[in-house]
Amino acid sequence: MKQDDKAKPGKDAFDIFVNGTSETWPHKTMNYEQAVKLAFPDGPHGGDIKYSVTWTKPDGQEGSLRHGTKPIDVVDEMIFDVRNTDKS
């Protein structure tokens, strides 16, 4: 892991929420794959399994993460909602 991927100087980690659970995130950014792995560490992953990942920052900014897109900057108290969307 590159040094510039770590939390900001003087800040060891960010306090975030993933699917309602408090988590500590040690990096200044998060991508789709990292969010899915944090929410569902034991899977299921791969194949037809797909997830929707949305985020909300404390200032009200909202967005989503998709596979292969640019990571989002993480801030304290950020909320991630990760849901399995492979169900029909």
Secondary structure, 3 states (H helix, E strand, C coil): CCHHHECCCCCCCEEEEECCEEEEECECEECHHHHHHHHCCCCCCCCCCCEEEEEECCCCCEEEECCCCCCEECCCCCEEEEEECCCC
